[in-house]
Amino acid sequence: MLSRKNYVREALLTAALFGSIGAAFAQTPPASSSNNSGDVQSAQSPKVPGHDGIEETSTKQAPAPAQAAFVDGKLNVPNAPSDTSTTPSKFSANNARLDNLPIMARGPALTEAQRKLILDRVLASGAPGASAMPYAGPTTDLPVSADMRAWPADLLSQVPDLRDTKYVTLPGKVLVVRPENRIVVEEIAR
């Protein structure tokens, strides 16, 4: 059995429900009647610029076509970098080269000028080359007997990316080596 308190609550909820529906019907505009006079502007349908010939259509401009956010895998906005590590390798020659390089052979990122400087300084110093190795290139695990040398101090000041590496010279090339595991990470050849 329902108590008096529940009857009051149910009556208030019913009144609120039907009151809100009635307010919603009061908000809807009446159906348009065909007997409006042409001079009187209805409050329900005010004149809007751009409709009914109020504005000249030649002053309107078509919106600019939307540009894609990415084109060829690169961000297509002003001042965006053009060739990043996230650019797909089919659009970036640098990323295609890196995709084909084993991870353990990734050494310091050297520019061509830095590579030439390293080659000139090391080969000009007359450091003896390791002749016992018939082949050594990136990802090669050098033997314990390989003569790894520390970089000259003036070269390290110009190319600081080399500070965690050492080098081995071979005829006509310099190998950049990680000393902790003796893995060749870069080959700089003439």
C-alpha positions in Angstrom: 0.0 0.0 0.0 1.3 3.4 -0.9 1.6 6.0 1.7 0.4 9.6 1.5 4.0 10.8 0.9 4.3 8.5 -2.2 1.0 9.9 -3.6 2.3 13.4 -3.3 5.6 12.5 -5.0 3.8 10.7 -7.8 1.4 13.7 -8.3 4.3 16.2 -8.5 6.3 14.0 -11.0 3.1 13.7 -13.2 2.5 17.5 -13.1 6.2 18.2 -14.0 6.1 15.7 -16.9 2.9 17.1 -18.4 4.0 20.7 -17.7 7.2 20.2 -19.6 5.4 18.6 -22.6 3.0 21.6 -22.7 5.9 24.0 -22.6 7.5 22.2 -25.5 4.3 22.5 -27.6 4.1 26.2 -26.8 7.7 26.6 -28.2 7.0 25.2 -31.6 6.0 27.7 -34.3 2.5 27.4 -35.8 2.0 25.9 -39.2 2.6 28.5 -41.9 -0.6 30.0 -43.2 -1.1 31.0 -46.8 -3.1 34.2 -46.0 -0.1 36.3 -44.8 0.1 39.6 -46.4 3.2 40.3 -48.5 4.1 43.5 -46.6 4.1 42.2 -43.1 7.2 40.4 -41.9 6.4 37.6 -39.5 8.3 37.4 -36.2 8.8 33.7 -36.8 10.7 34.1 -40.1 12.9 37.2 -40.1 14.7 38.2 -43.2 18.2 36.8 -43.2 21.0 38.3 -45.4 21.9 36.0 -48.2 18.3 34.7 -48.5 15.5 36.0 -50.7 17.9 38.2 -52.8 18.8 40.7 -50.1 22.5 40.3 -50.7 24.3 40.4 -54.0 25.5 36.9 -54.8 28.7 38.1 -56.6 30.1 39.3 -53.3 30.2 35.8 -51.8 33.4 33.8 -52.2 33.6 30.1 -52.4 35.4 28.6 -49.4 38.9 27.5 -50.1 39.2 23.7 -50.7 40.3 21.8 -47.7 43.9 20.5 -47.8 44.8 17.2 -46.4 46.7 17.2 -43.1 49.3 14.7 -44.5 50.7 14.5 -48.0 53.1 11.6 -48.8 53.3 10.9 -45.1 54.6 14.4 -44.2 52.7 17.0 -42.3 51.2 19.5 -44.7 51.2 22.7 -42.7 53.4 25.8 -42.9 56.9 25.5 -41.2 56.5 21.8 -40.7 59.7 19.8 -41.0 59.9 18.1 -44.4 61.8 14.9 -43.7 61.4 13.4 -40.3 61.9 9.9 -38.9 58.1 9.3 -39.1 58.0 9.9 -42.9 57.3 6.6 -44.7 60.4 5.2 -46.3 58.8 5.1 -49.8 58.8 8.9 -49.7 62.1 9.5 -47.8 65.4 8.2 -49.2 67.1 8.7 -45.8 64.4 6.6 -44.0 64.6 3.9 -46.6 68.4 3.7 -46.1 67.9 3.6 -42.3 65.3 0.8 -42.7 67.8 -1.4 -44.5 70.5 -0.7 -41.8 70.6 -3.1 -38.9 69.9 -1.4 -35.6 73.2 -2.5 -34.1 75.0 -0.7 -36.9 73.5 2.7 -36.2 76.3 4.9 -35.1 76.5 8.7 -34.6 74.7 10.8 -37.2 77.5 12.4 -39.1 77.3 14.9 -41.8 79.4 14.6 -45.0 81.7 17.4 -43.8 82.3 15.6 -40.4 83.0 12.3 -42.2 85.6 14.0 -44.5 87.2 15.7 -41.4 87.4 12.4 -39.6 88.9 10.6 -42.6 91.5 13.4 -43.2 92.6 13.7 -39.6 92.8 10.0 -38.8 94.5 8.9 -42.0 96.9 11.9 -41.9 98.0 11.0 -38.4 99.6 7.9 -39.9 98.0 5.4 -37.5 98.8 1.9 -38.5 96.0 0.0 -40.1 94.8 -3.5 -39.0 95.9 -5.7 -41.8 94.7 -9.0 -40.3 91.0 -8.3 -41.1 90.1 -9.1 -44.7 86.7 -7.4 -44.2 85.2 -5.2 -41.5 82.1 -3.0 -42.0 79.0 -2.1 -40.1 77.7 -4.8 -37.7 81.1 -6.6 -37.7 82.2 -7.9 -34.3 85.9 -7.1 -34.1 88.3 -9.5 -32.5 89.7 -8.8 -29.1 93.1 -8.2 -30.8 91.8 -5.3 -32.9 93.6 -2.1 -32.1 90.9 0.3 -31.1 92.2 3.9 -30.6 90.8 6.9 -28.8 89.9 9.9 -31.0 92.2 12.9 -31.0 91.0 15.6 -28.6 90.7 18.3 -31.2 88.5 16.0 -33.4 86.2 15.3 -30.4 85.7 19.0 -29.8 84.6 19.4 -33.4 82.5 16.2 -33.6 81.2 15.5 -30.1 79.0 12.6 -31.2 82.1 10.5 -31.3 82.8 10.7 -27.6 81.4 7.2 -26.8 83.2 5.5 -29.6 86.7 4.6 -30.7 88.2 3.9 -34.1 90.1 1.3 -36.1 91.9 2.1 -39.3 91.9 -0.1 -42.3 93.5 0.6 -45.7 91.5 3.5 -47.1 88.8 3.6 -44.4 88.1 4.3 -40.8 85.8 2.2 -38.7 83.8 3.8 -35.8 83.5 1.2 -33.1 81.5 0.9 -29.8 84.3 -0.2 -27.4 82.0 -2.0 -24.9 81.0 -4.6 -27.4 83.6 -4.1 -30.3 80.8 -3.7 -32.9 81.5 -1.5 -35.9 78.7 1.1 -36.1 80.0 3.3 -39.0 82.4 2.9 -41.9 84.0 6.0 -43.3 85.7 5.2 -46.6 87.5 7.4 -49.1 
